[in-house]
């Protein structure tokens, strides 16, 4: 459940289980033990995780499922509550205890009781062999874990612990391994990717890491994509490295959350509106064709119509390539939980809708400007309903950004690159046909 960082944790656990001889099956109905790696970031994520656990409970009661293990953020945040209120769960492993997954499965398979345990999140193992759950042509590469930013609305620092970078040598070695098995695109992830290296090396080292990934002759990725970057840490050096290497996708995920300084201060977002505006201008000056994806959070306590108008005006002016708007979720254990001047749920929903209506018109205009252009597309498969292929450009991140639907005179395979002439748009997607280079 949840984010790509959690997906990497899942892949590490799957590798441990496979090394112990356990078979990973495609369908839950075939499994002896099911592991639910949960998310607990906001209310809707918690509800989705609990619903998934309940569905597994039905399988355990009505089919052949022997056991359920719950891991991940929900397990770390609500360890005692899961054990007390979800009796269908056989074992709960907090984040720091995920390395014990093999022991948990072994006990369940042998009919022994194993309650699991919760340890400090800093004990979470963040490197090692993985069983990829993504298509074979792309993968996530986690370079750090935890967060020290302490945004007022966010529960992640309390769940995943302090920020801690992986050694650069370890990341390079994993990149080599992923490249050797045919991965063509990596998405670099962390809670705060741009903070990488500060704890280990005393300075921001993301630019240096990218340089090494691009110049190592054993690393042959076509695209290196940056996710979860913070505006106050966009350095000149980072912009220059993005511009310098063709391997680095001209794309950056840069969540701004808001533009009103009053709201940003209440959120404890570092740098304020100046940092946001400076980082966007800097990126576009150094990398003119860069696609900037962002997210904004509306309905934060104390947010007024004036603040929302300021945000909407900035979005209209800046014209982000991609944008997602989300309603504030009140989370216990965060500073904002006790804030007054709370915004009603109805008002939050209206503000989200208002922002997304504006972004739709911005993105439609941007997509229409692509008509007549030839773009390099990574083919991801054939859509039987639309009777055409679909894929992504360097300006589209997997799973979140839409992509390109296109026809081809010849049969294509997943993971193949092809040139596509854009001829039309369809909501957030581009439409075209494969052409010769």
N, C-alpha and C positions, 0 to 999 in steps of 0.2 A: 504494500500500500504506500501511497505518498510519492516522495520525490526520488530523483535519480540517485541521491546519496544513499538513501535507504535501499535502493535496488542493488547498489554495489555491495552493501552489507549482506544482502540476500545471496548474491553470487559467491561471496566468501564462504558463507555457511554451506551452500550447495557443494562447493569444492571439498570441504572437509568431509561431508557425508559421502560423496562419491569416492573419495580416497579410502574410506572405511568399507567400501563395497556395497553401499546402498544404491538402489536403482531409483532414478528420478523419473516419475511417470507423467504423462501429458494430462491425464484427466483425474480430477479429485476422487471420482468414484472408484478408481483403481488403486488408490493409496491405502497403505496401512497406517501411516502417520501423516498428518497435515501440519505444516508450519505456517502460521499467519504472522508475517512481519509487518507490523502496524504503523500507522501515522497518528499523531496527536497534536498537530500544529494548531488547528482551529476546530470549532465545534463540528462543522460538517465532516471533517476528516475523522474525528473521533467516532461520530455516528456511523460512518461508513465502515470503520474498522470493527466496531462492535457488531454491526450487521453481518459482516463477513464471518466473525467468530460464531454467531448464532446459526448461520447457514451450515458451518462445519459441525455444529452441535446436532443439527438435524441428520446429517450424514452418519454421525456416530451412533445415533439412536436407531436409525432406520436402514442403514446399510452395513458394510463390513469395516468401517473405519475404527481403528483401535485407539487412536490417541490424537490429541490436539496440543500443539505447542504454540504459545503466543510469545513473540519477541518484538523488538522495535521500540518506538517512542511511546506508544500507549503502555507497553509493559514496563518501561522505565518510569513513566509518570504516574501510573495508577496500579502499581504492582499489587499492593494489598487489596485494592478494590476488585481487581480481576479475580484474585484467588477467593475472595469472599462472595462475590456476586455472580460469577460465571462458573458454576460447578462442572460444566461440561469440559472445561479446560483442564488438562492433565498436568501441564507444566508451564510456568511463566519464567522467562529469562529476560532480565533487564539487559540494556545495551551492553554493559561491561561483561555480562556473562554469556554472550552469544558464542564465545569460543567453546562453551560446554554443550553445544548442540548435539554432538555425537553421543555423549553420555546420556543426554535426555532421551534421545530416540531409542538408544539401546535399552534403557530401563523400561520405557513404555512397551517396546516390542517383546520384552521378556516378562511383562506383566507385573513388574515391580513398581512401587510408588516412588515418584521423583518430583518433588514440588518445585524444583528450580531455585533460582536465587537472583538477588539484585545486588550489583556492586557499583562502584563509582563509574560513571560513563567514560571517564578517561581511560578505563581498562579495555574499551572497545578496540579490537584488532582492526586496523584500517589498511593493512597491506597483506599480500600473500596471493596464492593461486586462486583463480575464480572460474566458475562455470558461467559463461555469458548467457544472460537471458534476453539479450537484444539480438536482432538479426546479425548474421556473421560479419556484415560489412561495416557496422559501427559499434562503438562501445563508450561507456563513461569511464573517465579516469579521475578518481578522487585524489586530490593533492593535499587535503587538510580536513580536519574534523573539528567540531565545536565552534563556539563563537564568543567573542569578547565585546561585541558592540553594544549589547544590552539595550536594544530598542525597547521602549516602554510597553509595547503591545505584544512582544514576542516571548514565547515560552521556551524557545530552543536552547538558550544558554543554560537554563535550569534542567533541561532534559539531556542534552548532549555534552554539557560541560565546557570547559575552557577551550579556546582555540589552540590547536596544535598541528603544526605542519609536518608532512612527511619529509624525510631527507631527500634531497634532489636526486641522489644516486639511485635511490629506490624507485622513484617515479620514472626516471630514464630507463631503468631496467625493465619495468613493467611495460612501458611504451614499446620497447624493443620486442618484448614477448607478444604483445597484441599485434604489432606490425607483422611479426613472423607467421601469424596464423591467418593473415589476410584482411585484418581490419583496415578499412580505408578512411574512416572518420572517427576522431575521438572528440568527445565533449568534456572539457575540463570543468570539474565541479568541486565545490566546497561550500560551506556556509557563507564564507566571504573569500572568494578566489583571489581578489586583489590584495588581501592581507598576507598572502602566502610568503613565508620565510621570515617574517618579523620576529617570531618567537625563537627560531633556530639560528638565524644569521644576523639579527639586529637591524634588518632593513627589508624593504619590499623586494622580493626576488622573482616575481612573476615574469617580468620581461626577460630576465636571465634564463629562467626555465624554458620559456618559449624559444629563445635563441638556440638553446641546446637541443630541443626537440626538433628544430628545423634544420640543424646542421649535422646531426648524427647520421652517418651513412647507413646505419642499421634500422633507421626509422623511416618508413616510406609512406606515411599517411598522406592522403590527398588533401584532407581538410582537418584543421585543428580549431575547435570552436570554443569560445570563452563564455561561460555561464556564471551567473551570480557575482557580478562585479559591483563594487560600491563607488559612487561618484566622487567621494572625497579622496580616493586612492588611485585615480586615473592619472598616472604620471606621464611626463613628456616621453620618457624612455619607453614606456609601454606602448604609447601611440606609435612611436617610430618603429618598434619591432613589428606591430600589426601591419603597418604600411610596407615594411621591407620584404616580408616573405609571402610568396604566393600560397604556401601551404596553410597559412593562417587564414581561415574564413573571414571575410570582411563583414563581420557580424559580432555584436556584443550584447549580452544580456545585462542591462544596467537598471535595476529597480530604483526608482526615485521616491516612491510612496506618496509624495505630495510636493507642492511648490510654495505653499504659504509658510513663511518663516515661523509664524505663531504655532501652526500645527506641527511643523518639523521639530521645533524646540520641545513641544509637549511630547512628541514621539521619541525624543532623545536621538534623533538622526543627526549624525555628525556632519558639519560643514554647511548646513543650511542651503538655502536656495542658490547662493553664490557658487557653492561647490558643484551643484547640479548644472547650472547654466555654463559654468566654465568647462566642466568635463565634456558636455555635449559639443560646445564650440570647438574645443581642442581636438576631439575625435574627428569631427567633420572637416576640420582644417587639415589635419595630418592624413586622414583616410577618407577622401571625398565620397567614395562609393559605399561607405560602411552602412550596414543596416543596424539600427539601434532598437532593440526591444526593451520595453520597460513595463513595470507594473505600478499601479497607484492604489492607495488604500483610502477609501472614503468612509465617512461616518465615525471618525475618531472622536472621542469625547471633547466637546468644546468647538468642534468644527462648525462654522457658520455658512450660510449661503454665499457670503462674500468670499470666504476661503475657497469654496467650490468653484465659484466664478473665476477666481484667480488661477486655479488649477486648469479649468477648462480653457481659459484664454492662453495659458502657456502651452497646452497641448495643441491648440489650433495654430499657434505661432511656430512651434518646434517641429510638428509633423513627424512624430516618431514612426518608424517603419512598422513596428508592431507595438501593441499596448493591450494590457489586460487590467481591468478594474475590479477590485474586490471590496466587499463590505467588511468593516472592522468587526472582529469577533472578540468578545470579552472573555479573557482567559484568566482563571485563578492562578495566583502565584506570580503574576506580572504586575509591575508598578501601575499600569493603566487600569487594572481591575477596580481600584478604589477611586478612580477619577469621577468627579461629578459632571454635570452638563452632558449626560449621555444622549445620543441621537437615537430616535425611534427606529425600529426595524423597517417600517414603511418608508421613512425618509432615506435611510441607507439604500434601500432597493431602488428608489427613484433616482438617487444620485449616481449609482452604478449604471443604471440604464441611460441616464443623460450623458455620462462620459462615454459610454460605449457607442451610443448613437453618433456622437461627434467623431470618434475614432473610425467608425465604419465609413463615413464619408471621406475621411482623410486617406484611409487605406484603399478605398475604391479608386480614388483619384490617382494614387501612386501606382496601383496595379494597371490602370488604363494607360499610364505613361510607359508601361513595359511592352505594350502591343507593338509588334514590328521588330522587337529586339530578339537576338539569339542568345540563349542562356545555356550554360552547362548544368545538366540535371543528373542527379543520382537516382537511377530507377529503383523503386522499392516494390514493384509488383504490378499485377494486372487486376484491374477492377472489373469484375464480371458484370456488375450492374450497369456501369457506364460504358462497358466494352472498350476500355482504353487503359493505357498504362498510367501510373502515378509515381511521383517522386518529389525530390526537393532540390533547390539550388543552394548555394552557399549562404543565401540570405534567409534560409528556413531551417530552424532547429527541429530535430525529430520530435514528433508527438504533440507539439504545442503551436506550431506556426502555420499549419496548412501546407500547401505546396503547389505542384504543377500536375495537371491532367493532360495527357498527350497521346496521340496516335503514332504508330510506327509501321512502316512498310515491312520491316523485318522483325523477327521474334527477338525479344530482349530478355535478359536474365536479371534477377535481383542483384543489386550491387554494381551494376554496369553503368558507366557514365555515357551520356548521350547529349548531343546538342539539340535543343528544342527551340523552334521559332514560335514566339508567343503571338497568338492570333485573337484571343478573347479573354475575358475575365468571368469568374463565377463566384460571387460573394468575395470571400477572402482568398480564393485560389486563382491561379493562372491556368489558361487553356491553350494548347498549341499542338504542334506536330514535330516529330523528329526529323532532322535534316542532316545532310552531310556537313562535316566541319569545313 
